[in-house]
């Protein structure tokens, strides 16, 4: 959605740009990917495409990211200079002063860069910016931005009305160029395996339309690696389990990116399944045999062959005949025997054969019929996308907006209103992490509200979709169960955090609220979820194991994937994806215990031994655990969270805390190492700051606010 700060430029575009300059859906999809990658690669909060119209006016066509309250001067100024000068422009102290002189420092894109589009019939620029004044742009950053500008220019060339295949081909070329920026090996492999995949398809007698889709999918099968962090994508050694989960998501991300191009639904389906295995042990869905699209089987096999024969920094390639022997040995297990036979015939025509002694077929392990029947893999990309559009309850949204429009609402009240609905929590945190352009990611609602500002939260809430459970056509049972259970787990986690004096309490509560968000994906993508998958499983851990057995992943892993996709901190994603681990640690253990206690209070079965084991691992003994369970059952008063900023100095607050503990002035003075008269002075200042008349009111306010 377009940020309001940039809306004036966009509205200008709608008024002045001729109709012939309207971007086609295919080009819009490519540009959207380009702008998203510009933000990711350069660590900025906003990027946009600016085009020069026939009358010489600059207009903004598309925007990625947001930052409430930005002025548009930096965009126009830098883009105009880049377009007219034909070279990159980077913000410097004193530059563009006229464009920004009326704006407050916090309202301006303090660091920004623009590069012109290279070649093609369109004049324009790619602009990126961030409010961080210390953010710099290296020459490497500018090279990456120039490469993305070339991709954009190539896509814009398709605005002249070519045939649909030509337009799709241009989009394909643009996607490939983006992949080269992140993973040159993947791009090289894709280019070299297309011809081989087409030869295999011809020998399998696929029709022309299927071969065309295969050709595009073979080129783009690894496009999702654009979203994989460099530390994982280029790691020379073995990946750990968490890293492997992230890397495996590239098939889903790639399918989602390609599905945005009109007419490429089948191509996206092929990409989504190209790492499935004939025996049902692949990913992401554990599809088996004929349930895997034949084009996906071809792409996966040809990719494996090319990977074996290609040089890598950490290993040399092997001779093609030996590589064919490796593939042939995996026929019936990893690969479709028919596609392996076709590959052998295609390579034989090139004079490449496998040594007879090396071809020893391995027996195929049993398949998973449940994974075959579910259709999970085909539905997963769309299910993930739908969770990203999770609506808020109309009552939660309306109460938040009413609060924000009241006179000077307290931060704590805003935080509590946001935390009343998981959709609001997700939206505010996504906006905070998208707009911050910062190295340190935000994982708590209080910090997110401060980063976005109350005005930004109001603008976001007013644009959100909502659901009224009393008027909806369907009850949305899964989402409502999640909302109710999430709030119960948050309360349990808050009580545990107070009992253990845990650090990062606010971030823990976000993990508690979102710990089961992956269940919405499974409910959407799996027929009969949860009953068909869980069957006789009773406890939370048994149910997670049943999901892993059937699908190769559980709802916790999917929740971690969603949080990483949204740019949340890794520590938050890890707490969610590990909360059903056998021996979780830290925040994951806190979430697991809170989940178990909430389910116990809901009358659901839990493993009492597991509950006690998790509690003891956190340092919570049996007596303390019973006290927590009692408080949760009877609705005991939790220790308030300090959500509002305390106006008192540390010494003033220490003096009030002493009064709350029943200490005399002289005792407080001794603890602080000051005179009794100084304590009186601290307290009188505290009364004035709090707007109260005496010690009783001061203690009451500080206790209610959680400052003590």
C-alpha positions as CSV (number, residue, x, y, z in Angstrom):
1,X,0.0,0.0,0.0
2,X,1.3,3.5,-0.8
3,X,2.6,5.5,2.0
4,X,0.6,8.7,2.6
5,X,3.7,10.8,2.5
6,X,4.4,9.8,-1.1
7,X,0.7,9.9,-2.2
8,X,1.0,13.5,-3.5
9,X,3.5,12.4,-6.1
10,X,1.4,9.4,-7.0
11,X,-1.7,11.5,-7.4
12,X,0.3,13.8,-9.6
13,X,1.1,10.8,-11.7
14,X,-2.5,9.9,-12.1
15,X,-3.4,13.5,-13.2
16,X,-0.5,14.1,-15.6
17,X,0.7,10.8,-17.1
18,X,-0.9,9.8,-20.4
19,X,-2.8,6.6,-20.4
20,X,-0.3,5.0,-22.6
21,X,2.3,5.2,-19.8
22,X,0.3,3.1,-17.4
23,X,2.3,0.1,-16.4
24,X,1.1,-3.3,-17.4
25,X,0.4,-5.9,-14.6
26,X,3.5,-7.9,-15.7
27,X,5.7,-4.9,-15.5
28,X,4.3,-3.8,-12.2
29,X,5.1,-7.2,-10.8
30,X,8.7,-7.0,-11.9
31,X,9.1,-3.4,-10.7
32,X,7.6,-4.4,-7.3
33,X,10.2,-7.2,-7.0
34,X,13.0,-4.7,-8.0
35,X,12.0,-2.1,-5.4
36,X,11.7,-4.8,-2.7
37,X,15.2,-6.1,-3.5
38,X,16.5,-2.5,-3.5
39,X,15.3,-2.1,0.1
40,X,16.7,-5.4,1.2
41,X,20.1,-5.1,-0.5
42,X,20.7,-1.5,0.6
43,X,19.1,-1.7,4.1
44,X,16.8,1.3,3.5
45,X,13.1,1.8,4.5
46,X,11.7,3.1,1.2
47,X,12.3,2.7,-2.5
48,X,10.4,4.0,-5.5
49,X,10.4,4.2,-9.3
50,X,10.3,7.8,-10.7
51,X,9.5,8.3,-14.4
52,X,9.8,11.4,-16.6
53,X,6.6,12.1,-18.5
54,X,6.3,13.6,-21.9
55,X,5.8,17.1,-20.5
56,X,9.0,16.9,-18.4
57,X,7.3,16.3,-15.1
58,X,8.6,13.7,-12.7
59,X,6.0,11.3,-11.4
60,X,6.3,8.4,-8.9
61,X,4.9,5.1,-10.4
62,X,5.5,2.6,-7.6
63,X,6.6,2.6,-4.0
64,X,8.0,-0.1,-1.7
65,X,8.1,0.3,2.1
66,X,6.9,3.3,4.0
67,X,7.8,6.0,6.5
68,X,5.0,8.2,7.8
69,X,5.5,11.9,7.5
70,X,8.2,12.1,4.8
71,X,8.4,15.1,2.6
72,X,8.7,14.5,-1.1
73,X,11.4,17.0,-1.8
74,X,14.3,14.6,-1.4
75,X,12.7,12.2,-3.9
76,X,12.0,14.9,-6.6
77,X,15.4,16.6,-6.1
78,X,17.6,13.5,-6.2
79,X,15.7,11.8,-9.0
80,X,15.7,14.9,-11.2
81,X,19.4,15.3,-10.8
82,X,20.0,11.6,-11.6
83,X,17.8,11.7,-14.6
84,X,19.2,14.9,-16.0
85,X,22.8,14.1,-15.2
86,X,22.7,10.5,-16.2
87,X,24.7,9.5,-13.1
88,X,24.1,8.3,-9.5
89,X,23.2,10.9,-6.9
90,X,23.8,10.5,-3.2
91,X,22.7,12.7,-0.3
92,X,25.4,14.8,1.4
93,X,25.3,17.4,4.2
94,X,24.0,20.6,2.7
95,X,22.6,19.1,-0.5
96,X,18.9,19.6,-1.3
97,X,18.6,22.0,1.5
98,X,15.9,23.9,-0.3
99,X,13.8,20.8,-0.8
100,X,13.8,19.9,2.9
101,X,14.2,23.3,4.7
102,X,10.5,23.3,5.8
103,X,10.6,19.8,7.3
104,X,11.5,18.8,10.8
105,X,14.6,16.5,11.0
106,X,12.5,13.4,12.0
107,X,10.2,14.0,9.0
108,X,12.8,13.8,6.3
109,X,14.5,11.1,4.4
110,X,17.9,12.1,5.7
111,X,19.9,9.6,3.6
112,X,19.0,8.8,0.1
113,X,20.4,7.9,-3.3
114,X,19.0,7.8,-6.9
115,X,20.4,6.2,-10.1
116,X,19.0,6.7,-13.6
117,X,17.4,4.0,-15.7
118,X,19.9,2.7,-18.2
119,X,18.8,2.5,-21.8
120,X,15.3,2.0,-23.2
121,X,12.7,4.5,-24.2
122,X,11.8,5.6,-20.6
123,X,13.7,8.3,-18.7
124,X,13.5,7.8,-14.9
125,X,15.3,6.8,-11.8
126,X,15.3,4.3,-8.9
127,X,15.3,6.2,-5.6
128,X,16.0,4.8,-2.2
129,X,16.0,6.5,1.2
130,X,16.0,6.1,5.0
131,X,15.4,8.5,7.9
132,X,18.7,7.4,9.5
133,X,21.2,10.4,9.0
134,X,24.2,8.1,9.4
135,X,23.2,5.6,6.7
136,X,25.8,5.7,3.9
137,X,25.9,4.3,0.4
138,X,29.0,2.6,-0.8
139,X,30.1,2.2,-4.4
140,X,29.1,-1.5,-4.1
141,X,25.6,-0.3,-3.0
142,X,25.4,2.0,-6.0
143,X,26.5,-0.8,-8.3
144,X,23.7,-3.0,-7.0
145,X,21.2,-0.1,-7.5
146,X,22.5,0.4,-11.1
147,X,22.0,-3.2,-11.8
148,X,18.4,-3.0,-10.5
149,X,17.8,0.1,-12.6
150,X,18.9,-1.9,-15.7
151,X,16.4,-4.6,-14.8
152,X,13.7,-2.0,-14.5
153,X,14.6,-0.4,-17.8
154,X,14.5,-3.8,-19.5
155,X,11.0,-4.5,-18.1
156,X,9.8,-1.1,-19.1
157,X,10.7,-1.8,-22.7
158,X,7.7,-4.2,-22.8
159,X,5.4,-1.2,-22.4
160,X,5.3,-1.1,-26.2
161,X,2.6,-3.6,-27.1
162,X,4.5,-6.8,-27.9
163,X,3.0,-10.3,-28.0
164,X,2.1,-11.8,-24.6
165,X,5.0,-14.3,-24.8
166,X,7.4,-11.4,-25.4
167,X,6.1,-9.5,-22.5
168,X,6.4,-12.6,-20.2
169,X,9.9,-13.2,-21.6
170,X,11.0,-9.7,-20.7
171,X,9.7,-10.2,-17.2
172,X,11.5,-13.5,-17.1
173,X,14.8,-11.8,-18.1
174,X,14.3,-9.2,-15.4
175,X,13.8,-11.9,-12.8
176,X,17.0,-13.6,-13.9
177,X,18.9,-10.4,-13.7
178,X,17.8,-10.0,-10.1
179,X,18.9,-13.6,-9.3
180,X,22.4,-12.8,-10.7
181,X,22.8,-10.1,-8.2
182,X,22.4,-12.5,-5.3
183,X,23.6,-15.9,-6.6
184,X,25.6,-16.1,-9.8
185,X,25.9,-19.9,-9.6
186,X,22.1,-20.3,-9.5
187,X,21.7,-18.0,-12.4
188,X,24.4,-19.8,-14.5
189,X,22.9,-23.2,-13.7
190,X,19.5,-22.0,-14.7
191,X,20.7,-20.8,-18.0
192,X,22.6,-24.0,-18.8
193,X,19.9,-26.5,-17.8
194,X,17.1,-25.0,-19.9
195,X,18.1,-26.8,-23.1
196,X,18.7,-30.1,-21.3
197,X,15.3,-29.9,-19.5
198,X,13.6,-29.1,-22.9
199,X,15.3,-32.2,-24.5
200,X,14.0,-34.4,-21.6
201,X,10.5,-32.9,-22.0
202,X,10.5,-33.6,-25.7
203,X,11.5,-37.2,-25.2
204,X,8.6,-37.5,-22.7
205,X,6.3,-36.1,-25.4
206,X,5.1,-33.1,-23.4
207,X,2.9,-30.7,-25.4
208,X,4.1,-27.3,-26.5
209,X,2.3,-25.4,-23.7
210,X,3.9,-27.6,-21.1
211,X,7.3,-27.2,-22.6
212,X,6.9,-23.4,-22.7
213,X,6.0,-23.4,-19.0
214,X,8.9,-25.8,-18.2
215,X,11.3,-23.5,-20.1
216,X,10.3,-20.5,-17.9
217,X,10.3,-22.5,-14.7
218,X,13.7,-24.0,-15.5
219,X,15.1,-20.5,-15.8
220,X,13.4,-19.2,-12.7
221,X,13.4,-22.2,-10.4
222,X,15.8,-20.6,-7.9
223,X,14.5,-17.1,-8.0
224,X,13.3,-17.4,-4.4
225,X,16.9,-17.4,-3.3
226,X,16.7,-13.7,-3.6
227,X,15.0,-13.7,-0.2
228,X,17.6,-16.0,1.5
229,X,20.1,-14.1,3.7
230,X,23.7,-14.0,2.4
231,X,25.0,-15.7,5.5
232,X,23.0,-18.8,4.6
233,X,23.1,-18.6,0.8
234,X,26.9,-18.3,0.6
235,X,27.8,-20.4,3.6
236,X,30.7,-22.7,2.6
237,X,30.0,-25.4,5.2
238,X,27.1,-27.5,6.2
239,X,23.9,-25.7,7.1
240,X,22.4,-26.2,10.6
241,X,18.7,-27.2,10.9
242,X,17.4,-23.7,11.3
243,X,19.4,-22.5,8.3
244,X,18.2,-25.4,6.2
245,X,14.5,-24.5,7.0
246,X,15.1,-20.9,5.8
247,X,16.9,-22.1,2.6
248,X,14.1,-24.6,1.8
249,X,11.6,-21.7,1.9
250,X,13.1,-20.4,-1.4
251,X,10.8,-22.6,-3.4
252,X,7.7,-21.0,-1.8
253,X,9.1,-17.5,-2.1
254,X,10.0,-18.1,-5.7
255,X,6.6,-19.4,-6.5
256,X,4.9,-16.4,-4.9
257,X,7.1,-14.0,-6.8
258,X,6.4,-15.6,-10.2
259,X,2.7,-16.0,-9.5
260,X,2.4,-12.3,-9.5
261,X,3.0,-12.2,-13.2
262,X,-0.3,-12.7,-15.1
263,X,-0.5,-16.0,-16.9
264,X,2.3,-17.6,-14.9
265,X,0.2,-19.6,-12.4
266,X,1.4,-23.0,-13.8
267,X,5.0,-21.8,-13.8
268,X,4.7,-20.9,-10.1
269,X,3.2,-24.3,-9.4
270,X,6.2,-26.0,-11.1
271,X,8.7,-23.9,-9.1
272,X,6.9,-24.7,-5.9
273,X,7.3,-28.4,-6.3
274,X,10.8,-28.8,-7.9
275,X,12.3,-30.0,-4.7
276,X,9.7,-32.7,-4.1
277,X,10.9,-36.3,-4.3
278,X,9.4,-39.3,-6.0
279,X,9.3,-41.2,-2.7
280,X,7.5,-38.4,-0.9
281,X,10.4,-37.2,1.2
282,X,11.0,-33.9,-0.5
283,X,9.9,-30.4,0.5
284,X,7.9,-28.2,1.0
285,X,4.9,-30.5,1.0
286,X,6.1,-34.1,0.8
287,X,4.3,-34.8,-2.5
288,X,4.8,-38.3,-3.9
289,X,5.0,-39.8,-7.4
290,X,2.5,-38.6,-9.9
291,X,1.2,-36.0,-7.5
292,X,4.3,-34.0,-8.4
293,X,3.9,-32.0,-11.7
294,X,6.0,-33.8,-14.4
295,X,7.6,-30.4,-15.2
296,X,8.8,-30.1,-11.6
297,X,10.2,-33.6,-11.7
298,X,12.2,-32.6,-14.8
299,X,13.5,-29.4,-13.3
300,X,14.5,-31.0,-10.0
301,X,16.4,-33.8,-11.8
302,X,18.1,-31.5,-14.3
303,X,19.1,-29.1,-11.4
304,X,20.7,-32.0,-9.5
305,X,22.6,-33.1,-12.6
306,X,23.9,-29.6,-13.3
307,X,24.8,-29.0,-9.6
308,X,26.9,-32.2,-9.7
309,X,28.8,-31.1,-12.8
310,X,29.3,-27.4,-11.8
311,X,32.3,-26.0,-10.0
312,X,31.7,-24.5,-6.6
313,X,34.0,-22.6,-4.2
314,X,33.8,-25.5,-1.7
315,X,34.1,-28.4,-4.2
316,X,35.0,-29.2,-7.8
317,X,32.4,-30.5,-10.3
318,X,32.4,-34.2,-11.3
319,X,32.6,-35.7,-14.8
320,X,29.1,-35.8,-16.5
321,X,29.1,-39.6,-16.8
322,X,29.6,-40.0,-13.1
323,X,27.0,-37.4,-12.4
324,X,24.5,-39.3,-14.6
325,X,25.3,-42.4,-12.6
326,X,24.5,-40.6,-9.3
327,X,21.2,-39.5,-10.7
328,X,20.4,-43.0,-12.1
329,X,21.1,-44.6,-8.7
330,X,18.4,-42.3,-7.2
331,X,15.7,-43.3,-9.7
332,X,12.7,-44.6,-7.9
333,X,13.7,-42.8,-4.7
334,X,14.6,-39.2,-5.3
335,X,13.7,-39.0,-9.0
336,X,11.0,-40.3,-11.3
337,X,12.4,-43.4,-13.2
338,X,10.8,-42.2,-16.5
339,X,12.4,-38.8,-16.3
340,X,15.8,-40.4,-15.5
341,X,15.4,-42.7,-18.6
342,X,14.7,-39.6,-20.7
343,X,17.7,-37.8,-19.3
344,X,19.9,-40.8,-20.0
345,X,18.7,-40.8,-23.6
346,X,19.2,-37.1,-24.0
347,X,22.8,-37.3,-22.7
348,X,23.5,-40.4,-24.7
349,X,22.8,-38.4,-27.8
350,X,25.6,-36.1,-26.7
351,X,28.0,-39.0,-26.1
352,X,27.6,-39.0,-22.3
353,X,26.8,-42.3,-20.7
354,X,27.1,-43.6,-17.1
355,X,29.6,-46.4,-16.2
356,X,27.6,-49.6,-15.9
357,X,29.2,-50.5,-12.6
358,X,28.2,-47.2,-11.1
359,X,24.4,-47.6,-11.7
360,X,23.0,-49.5,-8.8
361,X,19.4,-48.7,-8.0
362,X,18.4,-48.3,-4.4
363,X,15.1,-49.5,-3.1
364,X,12.5,-46.8,-2.7
365,X,11.4,-46.2,0.9
366,X,7.7,-46.1,1.6
367,X,5.8,-43.1,0.6
368,X,3.5,-40.9,2.7
369,X,0.0,-41.3,1.3
370,X,-1.3,-38.6,3.6
371,X,1.1,-36.1,2.2
372,X,0.1,-37.1,-1.3
373,X,-3.6,-36.6,-0.7
374,X,-3.4,-33.3,1.1
375,X,-2.5,-31.1,-1.8
376,X,-0.6,-29.1,0.8
377,X,2.3,-28.0,-1.4
378,X,0.1,-26.5,-4.1
379,X,-1.9,-24.5,-1.6
380,X,0.9,-23.4,0.7
381,X,2.0,-20.2,-1.3
382,X,-1.6,-18.9,-1.4
383,X,-2.1,-19.8,2.3
384,X,1.0,-17.9,3.4
385,X,-0.2,-14.9,1.4
386,X,-3.6,-14.9,2.9
387,X,-2.2,-15.0,6.5
388,X,-0.3,-11.8,5.6
389,X,-3.7,-10.2,5.0
390,X,-5.2,-11.3,8.3
391,X,-8.0,-8.9,9.2
392,X,-8.5,-7.4,12.6
393,X,-11.6,-7.7,14.6
394,X,-13.7,-4.6,13.9
395,X,-14.2,-3.9,17.6
396,X,-10.4,-4.0,18.3
397,X,-9.7,-1.8,15.3
398,X,-12.4,0.8,16.1
399,X,-11.4,1.0,19.8
400,X,-7.8,1.6,18.8
401,X,-8.7,4.4,16.4
402,X,-11.0,5.9,19.0
403,X,-8.2,5.9,21.6
404,X,-5.7,7.4,19.1
405,X,-8.1,10.2,18.3
406,X,-8.6,11.1,21.9
407,X,-6.6,13.9,23.6
408,X,-3.1,12.8,24.4
409,X,-3.5,9.0,24.7
410,X,-0.8,7.3,26.9
411,X,1.6,5.0,25.2
412,X,0.6,2.2,27.5
413,X,-3.0,2.5,26.5
414,X,-2.1,2.3,22.8
415,X,0.1,-0.8,23.4
416,X,-2.7,-2.6,25.2
417,X,-5.2,-1.7,22.4
418,X,-2.8,-3.0,19.8
419,X,-2.1,-6.2,21.7
420,X,-5.8,-7.0,21.9
421,X,-5.7,-8.4,18.4
422,X,-2.9,-10.4,16.7
423,X,-3.6,-8.8,13.3
424,X,-2.9,-5.4,14.8
425,X,0.3,-6.7,16.4
426,X,1.5,-8.1,13.1
427,X,0.6,-4.9,11.2
428,X,2.3,-2.5,13.6
429,X,5.5,-4.6,13.9
430,X,5.7,-5.0,10.1
431,X,5.4,-1.3,9.6
432,X,8.0,-0.6,12.3
433,X,10.5,-3.0,10.8
434,X,9.8,-1.9,7.2
435,X,10.0,1.8,7.9
436,X,13.0,1.8,10.2
437,X,15.7,0.9,7.7
438,X,17.8,-0.1,10.7
439,X,20.3,-2.7,11.6
440,X,18.5,-3.6,14.8
441,X,15.0,-5.0,14.3
442,X,12.1,-4.2,16.5
443,X,10.4,-7.1,18.3
444,X,8.1,-5.5,20.9
445,X,4.9,-3.6,20.6
446,X,5.9,-0.7,22.9
447,X,9.0,0.0,20.8
448,X,7.1,-0.5,17.5
449,X,4.5,2.1,18.6
450,X,7.2,4.6,19.5
451,X,8.9,4.0,16.1
452,X,5.8,4.3,14.0
453,X,4.3,7.1,16.2
454,X,0.6,7.3,17.3
455,X,-0.3,9.1,14.1
456,X,1.3,6.3,12.0
457,X,-0.5,3.7,14.0
458,X,-3.8,5.5,13.4
459,X,-3.1,5.7,9.6
460,X,-2.3,2.0,9.5
461,X,-5.3,0.9,11.5
462,X,-7.7,3.0,9.4
463,X,-6.5,1.2,6.3
464,X,-6.7,-2.3,7.7
465,X,-9.3,-4.8,6.6
466,X,-11.6,-6.0,9.4
467,X,-14.0,-8.8,10.2
468,X,-17.2,-8.6,12.2
469,X,-17.9,-12.0,13.6
470,X,-21.6,-11.2,14.0
471,X,-22.0,-10.4,10.3
472,X,-19.3,-12.5,8.5
473,X,-20.6,-15.1,6.1
474,X,-18.3,-17.7,7.7
475,X,-17.4,-17.8,11.4
476,X,-13.6,-17.8,10.9
477,X,-13.4,-20.4,13.6
478,X,-9.6,-21.0,13.2
479,X,-8.7,-17.3,13.4
480,X,-11.0,-16.8,16.4
481,X,-9.6,-19.9,18.3
482,X,-6.2,-18.5,17.6
483,X,-7.1,-15.0,18.9
484,X,-8.6,-16.3,22.2
485,X,-5.8,-18.8,22.8
486,X,-3.1,-16.2,22.0
487,X,-4.4,-13.8,24.6
488,X,-4.5,-16.6,27.2
489,X,-0.9,-17.6,26.4
490,X,0.2,-14.0,26.5
491,X,-1.3,-13.6,30.0
492,X,0.5,-16.8,31.1
493,X,3.8,-15.7,29.7
494,X,3.4,-12.3,31.4
495,X,2.8,-14.0,34.7
496,X,5.8,-16.3,34.2
497,X,8.0,-13.3,33.2
498,X,7.1,-11.6,36.4
499,X,7.8,-14.7,38.5
500,X,11.2,-15.2,36.9
501,X,12.1,-11.5,36.6
502,X,12.7,-12.2,32.9
503,X,14.4,-9.7,30.6
504,X,12.8,-8.6,27.3
505,X,9.4,-9.1,28.8
506,X,7.6,-7.1,26.0
507,X,9.2,-9.1,23.3
508,X,8.3,-12.4,25.0
509,X,4.7,-11.3,25.0
510,X,4.8,-10.8,21.2
511,X,6.2,-14.4,20.8
512,X,3.4,-15.6,23.0
513,X,0.7,-13.8,21.0
514,X,2.1,-15.1,17.6
515,X,3.3,-18.6,18.7
516,X,0.5,-20.5,16.9
517,X,0.1,-18.2,13.9
518,X,1.3,-21.0,11.6
519,X,-1.9,-22.9,12.4
520,X,-3.8,-20.5,10.1
521,X,-1.5,-21.6,7.2
522,X,-2.2,-25.2,7.9
523,X,-5.9,-24.6,8.4
524,X,-6.0,-23.0,4.9
525,X,-3.6,-25.4,3.1
526,X,-4.6,-28.8,4.6
527,X,-7.9,-30.5,4.1
528,X,-9.4,-31.5,7.4
529,X,-7.0,-29.7,9.6
530,X,-6.5,-30.1,12.5
531,X,-8.5,-33.4,13.0
532,X,-7.2,-35.3,10.0
533,X,-3.6,-34.6,10.8
534,X,-3.7,-34.8,14.6
535,X,-5.9,-37.9,14.7
536,X,-5.3,-39.4,18.2
537,X,-2.6,-36.9,19.2
538,X,-3.7,-35.1,22.4
539,X,-1.0,-32.9,23.9
540,X,0.5,-29.9,22.0
541,X,3.8,-31.8,21.5
542,X,2.1,-34.9,20.1
543,X,0.1,-32.7,17.7
544,X,3.3,-31.0,16.5
545,X,5.0,-34.4,15.9
546,X,1.9,-35.5,13.9
547,X,2.2,-32.5,11.7
548,X,5.9,-33.1,11.1
549,X,5.3,-36.7,10.3
550,X,2.6,-36.0,7.7
551,X,3.9,-32.7,6.2
552,X,7.6,-32.5,7.0
553,X,7.0,-29.4,9.1
554,X,4.8,-28.2,11.9
555,X,2.8,-25.0,12.5
556,X,5.7,-23.7,14.7
557,X,8.1,-23.9,11.8
558,X,5.6,-22.1,9.5
559,X,5.2,-19.4,12.2
560,X,8.9,-18.8,12.2
561,X,8.9,-18.5,8.4
562,X,6.2,-15.9,8.5
563,X,8.0,-13.8,11.1
564,X,11.2,-13.9,9.1
565,X,9.3,-13.0,6.0
566,X,7.8,-10.0,7.8
567,X,11.3,-8.8,8.9
568,X,10.9,-9.5,12.6
569,X,14.0,-10.2,14.7
570,X,15.5,-13.7,14.3
571,X,15.3,-14.2,18.1
572,X,11.5,-13.7,17.9
573,X,11.2,-16.2,15.0
574,X,13.3,-18.7,16.9
575,X,11.1,-18.5,20.0
576,X,8.0,-19.3,17.8
577,X,9.5,-22.0,15.7
578,X,11.1,-23.8,18.6
579,X,8.3,-23.7,21.2
580,X,7.4,-27.3,20.5
581,X,11.1,-28.6,20.7
582,X,11.9,-31.4,23.0
583,X,14.2,-29.3,25.2
584,X,13.6,-25.6,24.3
585,X,15.7,-22.9,25.9
586,X,15.2,-19.2,26.8
587,X,12.1,-17.5,25.2
588,X,11.1,-20.7,23.4
589,X,10.9,-22.5,26.7
590,X,8.9,-19.6,28.3
591,X,6.4,-19.7,25.3
592,X,6.1,-23.5,25.6
593,X,5.4,-23.4,29.3
594,X,2.9,-20.5,28.8
595,X,1.2,-22.5,26.1
596,X,0.9,-25.6,28.3
597,X,-0.5,-23.6,31.2
598,X,-3.0,-21.8,29.1
599,X,-4.2,-25.1,27.6
600,X,-4.4,-26.6,31.1
601,X,-6.7,-23.7,32.1
602,X,-8.8,-24.3,29.0
603,X,-9.4,-27.9,30.0
604,X,-7.2,-29.4,27.3
605,X,-4.8,-32.3,28.0
606,X,-1.1,-31.5,28.7
607,X,1.8,-33.7,29.7
608,X,2.3,-32.8,33.4
609,X,5.9,-34.3,33.3
610,X,6.8,-32.1,30.4
611,X,5.3,-29.0,32.1
612,X,7.4,-29.6,35.2
613,X,10.5,-30.4,33.2
614,X,10.1,-27.1,31.2
615,X,9.5,-25.1,34.4
616,X,12.5,-26.6,36.1
617,X,14.7,-25.9,33.1
618,X,13.7,-22.2,33.5
619,X,14.6,-22.2,37.2
620,X,10.9,-22.4,38.4
621,X,10.4,-24.9,41.2
622,X,7.2,-26.9,41.8
623,X,5.9,-24.6,44.6
624,X,6.5,-21.4,42.4
625,X,4.8,-23.2,39.5
626,X,1.8,-24.0,41.6
627,X,1.5,-20.4,42.6
628,X,1.6,-19.3,39.0
629,X,-1.0,-21.9,38.0
630,X,-3.3,-20.8,40.9
631,X,-3.0,-17.1,39.9
632,X,-3.9,-17.9,36.3
633,X,-6.9,-20.1,37.3
634,X,-8.4,-17.5,39.7
635,X,-7.4,-14.4,37.8
636,X,-4.8,-13.2,40.2
637,X,-3.4,-9.7,39.7
638,X,-0.3,-9.6,37.4
639,X,2.5,-7.3,38.1
640,X,1.9,-4.3,35.8
641,X,4.2,-3.8,32.8
642,X,5.9,-0.4,32.7
643,X,4.5,0.6,29.3
644,X,4.5,4.4,29.8
645,X,7.7,6.3,30.2
646,X,8.4,7.2,33.8
647,X,8.9,10.9,34.3
648,X,10.9,10.5,37.5
649,X,14.7,10.4,37.8
650,X,16.3,7.3,39.1
651,X,16.8,8.8,42.6
652,X,13.2,10.1,42.7
653,X,11.9,6.7,41.7
654,X,14.1,5.0,44.3
655,X,12.7,7.3,47.0
656,X,9.1,6.5,46.0
657,X,10.0,2.8,46.0
658,X,11.3,3.1,49.5
659,X,8.0,4.6,50.6
660,X,6.1,1.7,49.0
661,X,8.2,-0.7,51.0
662,X,7.3,1.1,54.2
663,X,10.7,2.6,54.9
664,X,11.4,5.8,56.8
665,X,13.2,8.8,55.3
666,X,16.4,8.0,57.2
667,X,16.4,4.4,55.9
668,X,15.9,5.6,52.3
669,X,18.7,8.2,52.8
670,X,21.1,5.5,54.1
671,X,20.4,3.3,51.1
672,X,20.9,6.1,48.6
673,X,23.9,7.5,50.5
674,X,22.4,11.0,50.8
675,X,21.0,13.3,53.5
676,X,17.5,13.0,54.8
677,X,16.7,16.5,53.5
678,X,17.8,15.3,50.0
679,X,15.3,12.5,50.2
680,X,12.5,15.0,51.0
681,X,13.6,17.1,48.1
682,X,13.5,14.0,45.7
683,X,10.0,13.2,46.9
684,X,8.6,16.7,46.6
685,X,10.0,16.8,43.0
686,X,8.4,13.4,42.3
687,X,5.0,14.6,43.6
688,X,5.1,17.6,41.2
689,X,6.1,15.5,38.2
690,X,3.3,13.0,38.9
691,X,0.8,15.8,39.7
692,X,-0.1,14.3,43.1
693,X,-0.5,15.8,46.6
694,X,1.1,13.2,48.8
695,X,3.1,10.0,49.2
696,X,0.1,7.6,49.0
697,X,-1.0,8.9,45.6
698,X,2.6,8.8,44.3
699,X,3.0,5.2,45.4
700,X,-0.4,4.2,43.9
701,X,0.4,5.8,40.5
702,X,3.9,4.3,40.3
703,X,2.6,0.9,41.2
704,X,-0.2,1.0,38.7
705,X,2.1,2.0,36.0
706,X,4.6,-0.8,36.8
707,X,7.4,1.6,37.6
708,X,8.1,0.1,41.0
